Amino acid sequence: MKKIAIILFVSISTVGIAQISLPRFAEPVRLDMKINTEAEESMPLLSSDKGTLFFVRSFYRDNTGGKMAGQDIWTSTGKASNWTEAVNSINGLNNDNNNAIVGISRDGKRYYLLNQYIGKNKAGAGLSVFEPGKDEAPRQITIPGLELLSDYYGFYMHPDEKILLISAKLKSSAGEEDLYVSLWDEKNNWSEPIHLGSTINTTNYEISPFLSDDTKTLYFSTAGRGGYGLADIFFSVRQDDSWKKWSPPQNMGNKINSRGFDAYFSIYENDIYYASNKSSEMCDIYYTRVMTRAELESMLPPTENIYFLLNSYMIDGTNKEILDGVVKTLEANQELKVVISGFTCSLGNELRNQRLSEMRAGSVMDYLLAYGITVERIEISGYGESNADKADQNEETQKKFRKVEIKFDYLN
């Protein structure tokens, strides 16, 4: 799929500063025919009250000017994955050119638009703002030093209207489109574009970035970092106020990214929208959500138990098979850790049993470390004979307490 000449940036919230663990997403769902058609749908953006979905439809027969004219802004009302039939009658903002909403003010009163509206069927490269009910036509916004060297460019206006993200090929770009920021200063002027630096930008293209509501976390799509397909969605965290220091970008994972083109990722509390052509030649809009803690707990791998001989902390062949399975589970699920708890039966000295339980837990930890599991993903404790049955000294009763219990949990 070719890049389209319009890029939308949306906002997302995340906590932390580097190597953030990804949330777990529900299985993505392609929105139905009220939103997705045989044409291309992309750039999903929710209104400030989260009740309206704005998106762009390209190469569609019912666009203003027809299938081969520019793309139109389409809207639908609803929530989550349930939306009404989309329409493209939005305050007269659609014309024969490429039209897109690239930001909405926090109070919902102002729309920021791709291009400068010069006439009914004319457009100039740049950015405009429109306030329904107040403005007769979109007003042009001037960004000093924004000299575009390509037809592929885009904007995202943060809801606070003081941070403008730009995807464009400029003189300072490393290759194709790079990511920049322009800031609104105390004199009510926009700054010249600030290059986000080589940690973010590559010699390939970087498009559709996302800025979190707290302005710290950036999400974007790129073809310059490998991944699962043509373009993958990554995220990075801003390290200071210079806008040039970022944590190493991390891939959003194969639940979101595919073998195709994936971009325009947006999140609203737990609801997520993005565009992908993983199921067709042209992009469709997909919905997913961040899973709740209760859902995640129900999806954890089952607890494993390994058993020991009396007074022993040695791992035998049967135990090794179980621990090899634990290693494979941790390798396949990087967001997981293990909580290792050692126990003993009630036979023998209590203090000695406490030490033995710790040694049993330590043996399991050493095994996992030897097979490449990092110490940050392992928690160990010894509980001695605290759980053992002290009334029934029968061997069959006691041997079931000589164990290490291995529970899986999430790192964060």
C-alpha positions, 0 to 999 in steps of 0.5 A, a space after each residue: 500500500 502506498 502512503 496517502 498524502 494526509 497524516 493524522 495524529 491522535 493522543 494517548 496516555 501512558 505511564 513511565 519513562 522507558 521500556 514500558 510494558 505494553 498493555 494487553 489488548 483484546 482481539 481487534 475487531 474490524 468496524 462494520 460496513 457503517 464505517 468501513 467500505 470497499 474504499 479506504 478508511 483511516 485516521 480515526 479521531 474521537 470528539 472531545 465528548 467521545 461520542 462522535 467518530 471522525 475519520 477519512 474516506 478515500 477513493 470513494 464514489 460518494 466523496 465530494 467530487 467523486 471517487 478520484 477527487 480528494 478524501 472527505 471527512 466522515 462522521 458517525 455517532 456511537 461508542 466502542 465498536 457500535 457506530 451509526 451510518 457515517 455521513 460526510 456532511 460536516 459544516 461544509 468542510 469537504 471539497 474536491 481536495 484532501 480534507 481531514 480533521 487533525 485535532 480538536 480543542 479540549 472544549 470541542 469548539 474548534 476543529 483543526 484541519 489539514 490544508 489551508 482553505 483558499 476557495 471552494 475547490 482550492 487548497 494550499 498546503 498547511 493548517 487551518 482552524 474552524 469554529 462551528 457556529 462562529 467562523 464562516 470559513 476555516 482560518 489559516 494558521 502560519 507556521 514559520 519555517 515550514 517549507 514542505 519538500 514533499 506532498 506527504 505531510 500531516 499535523 496533529 494539534 494537541 487538545 490544549 492547542 499549544 503543541 502541534 506535531 508535524 510529519 513532513 519532509 523538510 530540509 533538516 529531515 534524515 530521509 523521507 518524512 520526519 517528525 517535528 513539533 511546533 510550540 505556541 509561545 508566550 507571545 502567541 506565536 508558533 515556533 519554527 519546527 523542532 526536529 524530534 531527533 535521531 532516536 525517533 526519526 530514521 532515513 525512512 518515513 515516520 508518520 501518524 504520531 500520537 501525543 499523550 494527554 500529559 504530552 510525555 508519550 509519543 506514538 507513531 508509525 514508521 517503515 524504518 525500524 523493521 517489525 511485522 510489516 510494511 509500517 508498524 506502530 511504535 511508542 517512545 517517552 519524552 525524557 526532558 523539555 527539549 523535545 529531542 531526547 526520547 526513550 528507545 522506540 518500542 514496537 506495539 506488538 503483533 496484536 496491533 501490528 500486522 504484515 501490512 500497513 498499520 498507523 493512526 493509533 488512538 486511545 480514549 481511556 480503554 478504547 482504541 482505534 487504528 487503521 490497517 490494511 491487514 485484511 484488504 488492499 486498502 485500510 479499514 478502521 479497527 477497534 480494540 481495548 485495553 483489557 481489565 485486570 480481572 480479564 488479565 488474571 483469568 488469562 494467566 498461565 496455570 500455577 505449576 508445582 514441583 516436588 522434592 524428596 525429604 530434606 532435599 532441594 535438588 531438581 530432578 528430571 521430572 522437575 526439569 521438564 516442568 521448569 523447561 515449560 516455565 521458561 518457554 512460557 516466559 520467553 513467549 510472554 515478555 510481560 510476565 514474571 514468576 512468583 516462586 514460593 518454597 515450602 516444606 513438610 512439618 517433619 524436622 526443625 522449624 528453623 531448618 525447614 525455613 532455610 530448606 524452603 528458601 533453598 528450594 525456591 533458590 534452586 528454581 530461580 537458579 534454573 530459570 536464570 541459567 536459561 536466560 530469564 532475567 532476575 527482574 522477572 523472578 520473585 522468591 520467598 520461603 515459607 518453611 512449614 507454615 502451610 504443612 499439616 502438623 497433625 497428620 504425620 503420615 508420609 502420604 500427607 506430608 510429601 505434598 508439602 515438600 514443594 515449590 509453587 510457581 505462579 505467573 503474574 504481570 510485571 506491572 
